[in-house]
Amino acid sequence: MNQTQGNDAISEKRAKSRITCNFAAVVRGRDEKGREFEENARVVNMSASGIYMLLNRSIGAGEQLSVRIALPTGSLKLGSSKLLTDGHVVRAEPHATGAMGIALKFNHYRFR
């Protein structure tokens, strides 16, 4: 799949299609200094194999994280479902918002 940005074509390296979203999440793990944490995050896109989220903490590549994502059901009566996942960080980069952009590849996931 190729994406076009301006006049330049960028080769898409992902094997799975991504959807843009804006889901609340809670992340647990260790930061790049080895300190355990639990923090709110925002998932900005996701696929069958991983997520990209914004987090106010630096995380090193390779770190294992657990993430609980609130998924809207489309029903006011049902509230939301949750996607529970764990995975490893494949990329961490400063984001324009001042947060860290974290790409996480799923190891396991389940819906609740």
LINLINFEN-V576740 format. One record per residue. RES is the residue in three letters. PSI is psi in radians with two decimals (* if undefined). NEAR is the number of other ideal C-beta (glycine too) atoms within 8 Angstrom. Layout:
((RES;PSI;NEAR) (RES;PSI;NEAR))
//
This chain:
((MET;2.34;5) (ASN;2.46;7) (GLN;2.53;7) (THR;2.26;8) (GLN;1.90;5) (GLY;-2.28;4) (ASN;-0.09;3) (ASP;2.32;6) (ALA;2.32;6) (ILE;2.25;8) (SER;2.18;5) (GLU;2.16;7) (LYS;-0.19;3) (ARG;2.46;8) (ALA;-0.42;3) (LYS;2.51;8) (SER;2.57;6) (ARG;2.61;9) (ILE;2.46;7) (THR;2.40;6) (CYS;-3.14;8) (ASN;1.25;6) (PHE;2.43;11) (ALA;2.54;9) (ALA;2.76;13) (VAL;2.23;10) (VAL;2.39;14) (ARG;2.53;9) (GLY;-2.65;11) (ARG;2.41;8) (ASP;-3.08;12) (GLU;-0.21;7) (LYS;0.09;5) (GLY;0.11;5) (ARG;2.34;6) (GLU;2.55;6) (PHE;2.81;10) (GLU;2.19;6) (GLU;2.60;9) (ASN;2.55;7) (ALA;3.06;13) (ARG;2.09;11) (VAL;2.15;15) (VAL;-0.35;9) (ASN;2.75;10) (MET;2.78;11) (SER;-3.07;11) (ALA;-0.31;3) (SER;-0.11;7) (GLY;-3.10;12) (ILE;2.80;13) (TYR;2.18;12) (MET;2.82;14) (LEU;2.28;12) (LEU;2.50;11) (ASN;0.81;6) (ARG;2.52;8) (SER;2.28;8) (ILE;2.36;13) (GLY;2.63;9) (ALA;2.46;7) (GLY;-0.28;5) (GLU;2.54;12) (GLN;2.30;9) (LEU;2.62;14) (SER;2.36;10) (VAL;2.33;18) (ARG;2.05;10) (ILE;2.26;14) (ALA;2.07;10) (LEU;2.21;10) (PRO;2.48;6) (THR;-0.28;8) (GLY;0.05;3) (SER;2.25;6) (LEU;-0.49;4) (LYS;-0.61;4) (LEU;-0.35;7) (GLY;-2.04;6) (SER;2.75;8) (SER;2.95;9) (LYS;2.44;10) (LEU;2.08;11) (LEU;2.21;11) (THR;2.76;15) (ASP;2.65;10) (GLY;-3.03;13) (HIS;2.55;10) (VAL;2.16;14) (VAL;-0.31;8) (ARG;2.43;8) (ALA;2.23;11) (GLU;2.58;6) (PRO;2.42;5) (HIS;2.71;9) (ALA;-0.42;3) (THR;-0.19;5) (GLY;-0.24;5) (ALA;3.07;9) (MET;2.34;13) (GLY;2.14;12) (ILE;2.12;14) (ALA;2.14;11) (LEU;2.21;15) (LYS;2.24;9) (PHE;2.40;11) (ASN;-0.78;8) (HIS;2.68;7) (TYR;2.75;8) (ARG;2.71;7) (PHE;2.55;8) (ARG;*;5))
//
